[in-house]
Amino acid sequence: MGPRPNFAHAGITRTSAAPPPGFRLVERRTLLRVDAATARTVVMTWGVKTRAGFRVTEGEVAPGAEFTVRLGPVREPVRVAWVTEEGFGYETLEGHPLSGEEAFLVEASSDGRVWFVNRSVSRPVGGWRAVAPLLRLAQSFFVRRYGAVMRAL
């Protein structure tokens, strides 16, 4: 067993629940040009993160599976909190710059359109609070980048 979760609301990104006090909700929906099965394969193999520039330890996306996500020197330990047919959500673990949860989903609407949905609830922890505005900028950049990666499929 690795580090402990640093977020007490696992599963929140599966719902439309309001974030806990002090936490920020970010959600972006991107219309895709590929079928849902192709998009889900990219999501379920961490392709949205790796194609956006992150490195992720190898392993199957399954509830309880732990991964280390890296961007340059920044190390982000995470644990898969939940998995559905549409995608998954991971919770942050101790040592992550944020406390929260992030979800990557592929939704097919009744009219045949396919959407990529990225939803996160988070706040900086520890010494990262001092650079919270920079973290928000980075988060906004990557949320847009995830959408662009999925749209380019």
CYANA upper distance limits for C-alpha pairs under 8 A (distance plus 0.5 A):
  2 GLY  CA     66 GLU  CA      8.10
  3 PRO  CA     77 PRO  CA      8.32
  3 PRO  CA     93 LEU  CA      6.36
  3 PRO  CA     94 GLU  CA      6.08
  3 PRO  CA     95 GLY  CA      8.26
  4 ARG  CA     93 LEU  CA      5.95
  4 ARG  CA     94 GLU  CA      6.20
  5 PRO  CA     78 VAL  CA      8.49
  5 PRO  CA     79 ARG  CA      8.27
  5 PRO  CA     91 GLU  CA      7.29
  5 PRO  CA     92 THR  CA      6.35
  5 PRO  CA     93 LEU  CA      4.55
  5 PRO  CA     94 GLU  CA      6.39
  6 ASN  CA     92 THR  CA      6.57
  6 ASN  CA     93 LEU  CA      5.61
  6 ASN  CA     94 GLU  CA      5.83
  6 ASN  CA     99 SER  CA      6.08
  6 ASN  CA    100 GLY  CA      7.90
  7 PHE  CA     91 GLU  CA      7.36
  7 PHE  CA     92 THR  CA      7.07
  7 PHE  CA     93 LEU  CA      8.00
  7 PHE  CA     99 SER  CA      5.87
  7 PHE  CA    100 GLY  CA      5.82
  7 PHE  CA    101 GLU  CA      8.04
  9 HIS  CA    100 GLY  CA      8.31
 10 ALA  CA     81 ALA  CA      6.66
 10 ALA  CA     91 GLU  CA      6.90
 10 ALA  CA    101 GLU  CA      7.41
 11 GLY  CA     15 THR  CA      7.89
 11 GLY  CA     81 ALA  CA      7.02
 11 GLY  CA     82 TRP  CA      7.17
 11 GLY  CA     89 GLY  CA      7.89
 11 GLY  CA    101 GLU  CA      8.29
 12 ILE  CA     16 SER  CA      8.10
 12 ILE  CA     17 ALA  CA      7.00
 12 ILE  CA     19 PRO  CA      8.23
 12 ILE  CA    101 GLU  CA      7.93
 12 ILE  CA    121 VAL  CA      8.32
 13 THR  CA     17 ALA  CA      8.29
 13 THR  CA     89 GLY  CA      7.43
 13 THR  CA    101 GLU  CA      7.19
 13 THR  CA    102 GLU  CA      7.11
 13 THR  CA    103 ALA  CA      6.52
 13 THR  CA    119 ARG  CA      6.75
 13 THR  CA    120 SER  CA      6.92
 13 THR  CA    121 VAL  CA      7.57
 14 ARG  CA     89 GLY  CA      8.07
 14 ARG  CA    103 ALA  CA      8.01
 18 ALA  CA     25 LEU  CA      8.29
 19 PRO  CA     23 PHE  CA      6.27
 19 PRO  CA     24 ARG  CA      7.01
 19 PRO  CA     25 LEU  CA      6.66
 19 PRO  CA    121 VAL  CA      6.76
 22 GLY  CA    123 ARG  CA      7.55
 23 PHE  CA    100 GLY  CA      8.46
 23 PHE  CA    121 VAL  CA      6.66
 23 PHE  CA    122 SER  CA      5.66
 23 PHE  CA    123 ARG  CA      5.65
 24 ARG  CA    120 SER  CA      8.36
 24 ARG  CA    121 VAL  CA      5.89
 24 ARG  CA    122 SER  CA      5.91
 24 ARG  CA    123 ARG  CA      6.85
 25 LEU  CA    119 ARG  CA      7.78
 25 LEU  CA    120 SER  CA      6.18
 25 LEU  CA    121 VAL  CA      5.04
 25 LEU  CA    122 SER  CA      7.35
 26 VAL  CA    118 ASN  CA      8.47
 26 VAL  CA    119 ARG  CA      6.17
 26 VAL  CA    120 SER  CA      5.77
 26 VAL  CA    121 VAL  CA      7.03
 27 GLU  CA    117 VAL  CA      7.67
 27 GLU  CA    118 ASN  CA      6.15
 27 GLU  CA    119 ARG  CA      4.78
 27 GLU  CA    120 SER  CA      6.95
 28 ARG  CA    117 VAL  CA      6.32
 28 ARG  CA    118 ASN  CA      5.95
 28 ARG  CA    119 ARG  CA      7.09
 28 ARG  CA    143 VAL  CA      7.53
 28 ARG  CA    144 ARG  CA      8.33
 28 ARG  CA    147 GLY  CA      8.21
 29 ARG  CA    115 TRP  CA      6.83
 29 ARG  CA    116 PHE  CA      6.18
 29 ARG  CA    117 VAL  CA      5.07
 29 ARG  CA    118 ASN  CA      7.14
 29 ARG  CA    147 GLY  CA      8.03
 30 THR  CA    115 TRP  CA      5.93
 30 THR  CA    116 PHE  CA      5.60
 30 THR  CA    117 VAL  CA      6.98
 30 THR  CA    147 GLY  CA      6.10
 30 THR  CA    150 MET  CA      8.39
 30 THR  CA    151 ARG  CA      7.59
 31 LEU  CA    113 ARG  CA      7.75
 31 LEU  CA    114 VAL  CA      6.57
 31 LEU  CA    115 TRP  CA      5.09
 31 LEU  CA    116 PHE  CA      6.97
 31 LEU  CA    151 ARG  CA      7.48
 32 LEU  CA    113 ARG  CA      8.03
 32 LEU  CA    114 VAL  CA      6.00
 32 LEU  CA    115 TRP  CA      6.05
 32 LEU  CA    116 PHE  CA      7.24
 32 LEU  CA    150 MET  CA      7.28
 32 LEU  CA    151 ARG  CA      5.53
 32 LEU  CA    153 LEU  CA      8.42
 33 ARG  CA    114 VAL  CA      7.84
 33 ARG  CA    151 ARG  CA      6.98
 33 ARG  CA    153 LEU  CA      7.75
 34 VAL  CA     38 THR  CA      7.12
 34 VAL  CA     39 ALA  CA      7.16
 34 VAL  CA    114 VAL  CA      7.82
 34 VAL  CA    153 LEU  CA      7.09
 35 ASP  CA     39 ALA  CA      6.98
 35 ASP  CA    114 VAL  CA      7.18
 36 ALA  CA     40 ARG  CA      6.46
 36 ALA  CA    106 VAL  CA      6.99
 36 ALA  CA    107 GLU  CA      7.70
 36 ALA  CA    108 ALA  CA      6.91
 36 ALA  CA    114 VAL  CA      6.46
 37 ALA  CA     41 THR  CA      6.73
 38 THR  CA     42 VAL  CA      7.08
 39 ALA  CA     43 VAL  CA      6.84
 39 ALA  CA    106 VAL  CA      7.14
 39 ALA  CA    116 PHE  CA      8.34
 39 ALA  CA    150 MET  CA      7.68
 39 ALA  CA    153 LEU  CA      8.20
 40 ARG  CA     44 MET  CA      6.41
 40 ARG  CA     86 GLU  CA      7.31
 40 ARG  CA     87 GLY  CA      7.14
 40 ARG  CA    105 LEU  CA      8.05
 40 ARG  CA    106 VAL  CA      6.48
 41 THR  CA     45 THR  CA      6.67
 42 VAL  CA     46 TRP  CA      6.95
 42 VAL  CA     47 GLY  CA      5.18
 42 VAL  CA     48 VAL  CA      6.76
 43 VAL  CA     47 GLY  CA      6.15
 43 VAL  CA     48 VAL  CA      6.16
 43 VAL  CA     87 GLY  CA      7.12
 43 VAL  CA    104 PHE  CA      7.06
 43 VAL  CA    105 LEU  CA      7.77
 43 VAL  CA    106 VAL  CA      8.35
 44 MET  CA     61 VAL  CA      6.80
 44 MET  CA     87 GLY  CA      6.91
 44 MET  CA     88 PHE  CA      7.93
 45 THR  CA     60 GLU  CA      7.93
 45 THR  CA     61 VAL  CA      7.57
 46 TRP  CA     50 THR  CA      6.74
 46 TRP  CA     56 VAL  CA      7.84
 47 GLY  CA     51 ARG  CA      6.15
 48 VAL  CA     52 ALA  CA      6.71
 48 VAL  CA    146 TYR  CA      6.45
 48 VAL  CA    149 VAL  CA      6.99
 48 VAL  CA    150 MET  CA      7.23
 49 LYS  CA     53 GLY  CA      7.13
 49 LYS  CA     54 PHE  CA      6.01
 49 LYS  CA     55 ARG  CA      8.01
 49 LYS  CA     56 VAL  CA      8.27
 49 LYS  CA    146 TYR  CA      7.63
 50 THR  CA     54 PHE  CA      5.17
 50 THR  CA     55 ARG  CA      6.09
 50 THR  CA     56 VAL  CA      7.37
 51 ARG  CA    149 VAL  CA      7.04
 52 ALA  CA    142 PHE  CA      7.81
 52 ALA  CA    145 ARG  CA      6.68
 52 ALA  CA    146 TYR  CA      6.69
 52 ALA  CA    149 VAL  CA      7.07
 53 GLY  CA     71 LEU  CA      7.55
 54 PHE  CA     69 VAL  CA      7.06
 54 PHE  CA     70 ARG  CA      6.08
 54 PHE  CA     71 LEU  CA      5.52
 54 PHE  CA     72 GLY  CA      8.47
 55 ARG  CA     69 VAL  CA      6.19
 55 ARG  CA     70 ARG  CA      5.56
 55 ARG  CA     71 LEU  CA      7.04
 56 VAL  CA     67 PHE  CA      7.20
 56 VAL  CA     68 THR  CA      6.26
 56 VAL  CA     69 VAL  CA      5.02
 56 VAL  CA     70 ARG  CA      6.86
 57 THR  CA     67 PHE  CA      6.08
 57 THR  CA     68 THR  CA      6.05
 57 THR  CA     69 VAL  CA      7.25
 58 GLU  CA     67 PHE  CA      8.01
 59 GLY  CA     65 ALA  CA      8.31
 59 GLY  CA     67 PHE  CA      8.18
 60 GLU  CA     65 ALA  CA      7.88
 61 VAL  CA     65 ALA  CA      7.01
 61 VAL  CA     80 VAL  CA      7.36
 61 VAL  CA     83 VAL  CA      8.29
 61 VAL  CA     88 PHE  CA      8.36
 62 ALA  CA     80 VAL  CA      6.82
 62 ALA  CA     82 TRP  CA      7.97
 62 ALA  CA     83 VAL  CA      7.03
 63 PRO  CA     79 ARG  CA      8.21
 63 PRO  CA     80 VAL  CA      5.54
 63 PRO  CA     81 ALA  CA      5.99
 63 PRO  CA     82 TRP  CA      5.74
 63 PRO  CA     83 VAL  CA      6.77
 64 GLY  CA     79 ARG  CA      6.28
 64 GLY  CA     80 VAL  CA      5.74
 64 GLY  CA     81 ALA  CA      6.67
 64 GLY  CA     82 TRP  CA      8.44
 65 ALA  CA     79 ARG  CA      6.06
 65 ALA  CA     80 VAL  CA      5.95
 66 GLU  CA     77 PRO  CA      7.81
 66 GLU  CA     78 VAL  CA      6.21
 66 GLU  CA     79 ARG  CA      4.79
 66 GLU  CA     80 VAL  CA      6.95
 67 PHE  CA     77 PRO  CA      6.45
 67 PHE  CA     78 VAL  CA      5.92
 67 PHE  CA     79 ARG  CA      6.76
 68 THR  CA     75 ARG  CA      7.17
 68 THR  CA     76 GLU  CA      6.10
 68 THR  CA     77 PRO  CA      4.99
 68 THR  CA     78 VAL  CA      6.70
 69 VAL  CA     75 ARG  CA      6.58
 69 VAL  CA     76 GLU  CA      5.43
 69 VAL  CA     77 PRO  CA      6.71
 69 VAL  CA     78 VAL  CA      7.85
 70 ARG  CA     74 VAL  CA      6.14
 70 ARG  CA     75 ARG  CA      5.27
 70 ARG  CA     76 GLU  CA      6.49
 71 LEU  CA     75 ARG  CA      7.36
 75 ARG  CA     95 GLY  CA      8.16
 75 ARG  CA     96 HIS  CA      7.26
 76 GLU  CA     92 THR  CA      8.01
 76 GLU  CA     93 LEU  CA      8.29
 76 GLU  CA     95 GLY  CA      7.29
 76 GLU  CA     96 HIS  CA      5.06
 76 GLU  CA     97 PRO  CA      7.41
 77 PRO  CA     92 THR  CA      6.82
 77 PRO  CA     93 LEU  CA      5.91
 77 PRO  CA     94 GLU  CA      7.68
 77 PRO  CA     95 GLY  CA      7.03
 77 PRO  CA     96 HIS  CA      6.15
 78 VAL  CA     90 TYR  CA      6.63
 78 VAL  CA     91 GLU  CA      6.12
 78 VAL  CA     92 THR  CA      5.09
 78 VAL  CA     93 LEU  CA      5.73
 78 VAL  CA     96 HIS  CA      8.14
 79 ARG  CA     90 TYR  CA      5.81
 79 ARG  CA     91 GLU  CA      5.89
 79 ARG  CA     92 THR  CA      7.01
 79 ARG  CA     93 LEU  CA      7.39
 80 VAL  CA     88 PHE  CA      7.68
 80 VAL  CA     89 GLY  CA      6.44
 80 VAL  CA     90 TYR  CA      4.62
 80 VAL  CA     91 GLU  CA      6.78
 81 ALA  CA     88 PHE  CA      8.11
 81 ALA  CA     89 GLY  CA      6.17
 81 ALA  CA     90 TYR  CA      5.41
 81 ALA  CA     91 GLU  CA      6.29
 82 TRP  CA     88 PHE  CA      6.10
 82 TRP  CA     89 GLY  CA      5.98
 82 TRP  CA     90 TYR  CA      7.49
 83 VAL  CA     87 GLY  CA      6.42
 83 VAL  CA     88 PHE  CA      4.78
 83 VAL  CA     89 GLY  CA      7.13
 84 THR  CA     88 PHE  CA      6.57
 86 GLU  CA    105 LEU  CA      5.75
 86 GLU  CA    106 VAL  CA      5.66
 86 GLU  CA    107 GLU  CA      6.74
 87 GLY  CA    103 ALA  CA      7.98
 87 GLY  CA    104 PHE  CA      6.18
 87 GLY  CA    105 LEU  CA      4.89
 87 GLY  CA    106 VAL  CA      6.80
 88 PHE  CA    103 ALA  CA      6.15
 88 PHE  CA    104 PHE  CA      6.21
 88 PHE  CA    105 LEU  CA      7.01
 89 GLY  CA    101 GLU  CA      7.15
 89 GLY  CA    102 GLU  CA      5.87
 89 GLY  CA    103 ALA  CA      4.45
 89 GLY  CA    104 PHE  CA      6.81
 90 TYR  CA    101 GLU  CA      6.00
 90 TYR  CA    102 GLU  CA      6.03
 90 TYR  CA    103 ALA  CA      6.98
 91 GLU  CA     99 SER  CA      8.41
 91 GLU  CA    100 GLY  CA      6.36
 91 GLU  CA    101 GLU  CA      4.80
 91 GLU  CA    102 GLU  CA      7.18
 92 THR  CA     96 HIS  CA      6.62
 92 THR  CA     98 LEU  CA      7.39
 92 THR  CA     99 SER  CA      6.21
 92 THR  CA    100 GLY  CA      6.10
 92 THR  CA    101 GLU  CA      6.63
 93 LEU  CA     99 SER  CA      8.02
 96 HIS  CA    125 VAL  CA      8.48
 97 PRO  CA    124 PRO  CA      6.38
 97 PRO  CA    125 VAL  CA      6.35
 97 PRO  CA    126 GLY  CA      8.05
 97 PRO  CA    128 TRP  CA      6.36
 98 LEU  CA    122 SER  CA      6.69
 98 LEU  CA    123 ARG  CA      5.93
 98 LEU  CA    124 PRO  CA      4.80
 98 LEU  CA    125 VAL  CA      5.89
 98 LEU  CA    128 TRP  CA      8.18
 99 SER  CA    122 SER  CA      5.92
 99 SER  CA    123 ARG  CA      5.99
 99 SER  CA    124 PRO  CA      6.67
 99 SER  CA    125 VAL  CA      6.72
100 GLY  CA    120 SER  CA      7.77
100 GLY  CA    121 VAL  CA      5.84
100 GLY  CA    122 SER  CA      4.63
100 GLY  CA    123 ARG  CA      7.14
101 GLU  CA    120 SER  CA      6.11
101 GLU  CA    121 VAL  CA      5.98
101 GLU  CA    122 SER  CA      6.94
102 GLU  CA    118 ASN  CA      7.79
102 GLU  CA    119 ARG  CA      6.22
102 GLU  CA    120 SER  CA      4.65
102 GLU  CA    121 VAL  CA      7.04
103 ALA  CA    117 VAL  CA      8.24
103 ALA  CA    118 ASN  CA      6.13
103 ALA  CA    119 ARG  CA      5.67
103 ALA  CA    120 SER  CA      6.69
104 PHE  CA    116 PHE  CA      7.87
104 PHE  CA    117 VAL  CA      6.44
104 PHE  CA    118 ASN  CA      5.40
104 PHE  CA    119 ARG  CA      7.37
105 LEU  CA    116 PHE  CA      6.25
105 LEU  CA    117 VAL  CA      5.49
105 LEU  CA    118 ASN  CA      6.97
106 VAL  CA    114 VAL  CA      7.40
106 VAL  CA    115 TRP  CA      6.08
106 VAL  CA    116 PHE  CA      5.12
106 VAL  CA    117 VAL  CA      6.65
107 GLU  CA    114 VAL  CA      6.21
107 GLU  CA    115 TRP  CA      5.58
107 GLU  CA    116 PHE  CA      6.93
107 GLU  CA    117 VAL  CA      7.88
108 ALA  CA    112 GLY  CA      6.79
108 ALA  CA    113 ARG  CA      6.25
108 ALA  CA    114 VAL  CA      4.93
108 ALA  CA    115 TRP  CA      6.77
109 SER  CA    113 ARG  CA      5.84
109 SER  CA    114 VAL  CA      6.81
109 SER  CA    115 TRP  CA      8.27
116 PHE  CA    147 GLY  CA      7.51
116 PHE  CA    150 MET  CA      7.51
118 ASN  CA    143 VAL  CA      7.52
118 ASN  CA    146 TYR  CA      8.29
118 ASN  CA    147 GLY  CA      8.47
124 PRO  CA    128 TRP  CA      6.03
124 PRO  CA    129 ARG  CA      5.54
124 PRO  CA    132 ALA  CA      6.75
124 PRO  CA    135 LEU  CA      8.22
125 VAL  CA    129 ARG  CA      6.12
127 GLY  CA    131 VAL  CA      8.43
128 TRP  CA    132 ALA  CA      6.93
131 VAL  CA    135 LEU  CA      6.84
132 ALA  CA    136 ARG  CA      6.71
133 PRO  CA    137 LEU  CA      6.88
134 LEU  CA    138 ALA  CA      6.70
135 LEU  CA    139 GLN  CA      6.50
136 ARG  CA    140 SER  CA      6.62
137 LEU  CA    141 PHE  CA      6.70
138 ALA  CA    142 PHE  CA      6.71
139 GLN  CA    143 VAL  CA      6.56
140 SER  CA    144 ARG  CA      6.84
141 PHE  CA    145 ARG  CA      6.62
142 PHE  CA    146 TYR  CA      6.44
143 VAL  CA    147 GLY  CA      7.05
144 ARG  CA    148 ALA  CA      6.78
145 ARG  CA    149 VAL  CA      6.55
146 TYR  CA    150 MET  CA      6.75
147 GLY  CA    151 ARG  CA      6.50
148 ALA  CA    152 ALA  CA      6.56
149 VAL  CA    153 LEU  CA      7.37
